[in-house]
Amino acid sequence: MEAFLLQILNGLDKGSAYALIALGLTLIFGTLGVVNFAHGALFMLGAFVAVTLSRLLQLSHKASEPSGTDFLGNPRYEDVLYVQDIFGAELGQTLVDWAVPVSILVAIPVMLLIGFVMERGLIKHFYKRPHADQILVTFGLAIVIQEVIKYFYGANPIPTPAPDAFRGSFDFGVLLGFDPNTIIYPYWRLVYFFFAAIIIAAVFAFLQFTTFGMVVRAGMADRETVGLLGIDIDRRFTIMFGIAAAVAGLAGVMYTPINPPNYHMGMDFLVLSFVVVVVGGMGSLPGAVLAGFLLGILESFASTTWATTAVPGINQIIIYLVAIAVLLTRPRGLMGRRGVMEE
């Protein structure tokens, strides 16, 4: 039972990342009809927003120490952070420690802007083109973004720690009545799961309960009729593209303490997230979220020692095996809609 619960927990944080990326992919496909293979790059860019802000907050300069000179009579110097000069020593150090959560405030406008520029500058020219053209151009864009990140940040992963308050692990065993140290789980992975749940709930609430969201859902169902009512549905879909980019970016920001960012992390998640979208059902937002958590948990169980011993390499292919099984029995996915990508 302890091992079972631990694997469930392990699957939730990875499933959260899959669900958030797949949610953004489905938003773009459902509104614009575009298969966006650059969406994984947006996840990566969000992670590197956190890396960039963390580096900026740690910029320092030399300042003479109050203690005066060393034993040779030379003045002593210490590194002082610029952020401490601006906000004071205590608040400045707090901002450095909480660089990842603070990055959320920076990532939202940055990712919205990137999404708007991407949609207006490139994606809009491929609305009526075949899906193969969309895949080729967006995949090419993803490679370009990946190489730009590699040029400026290098090829090695960049550790970006969580705040001190969330380092360490939580003893789930005691909470559930087990012996102490039976089920230990990192605090930040729990934070990531709850963060993903909040973002997913916010997106669904926005689409369900706001006038803007209702118009967008109507446009997803019948774009032409909504346009005939005098509503600028194209502008609203552009905003939705920006929101989808922001969701992917926020997923990347909060994932940095779990997996140190590198230039190919977007590609690592992209293929798996597309599998999640297909399993959940193309164009189905609830299906994308359900499939994301389901496949994340299955991948966690497939990574256990007994699973890899019984079937070597099963952890690498379990998601694809599930996808094959689902599509053989339900060709539209778990919650797919009739007519989506069936022309």
Summary of the structure (lengths in Angstrom):
residues: 343
radius of gyration: 22.8
end to end distance: 47.0
largest distance: 82.7
contacts: 1140
relative contact order: 0.19
helix: 70%
strand: 7%
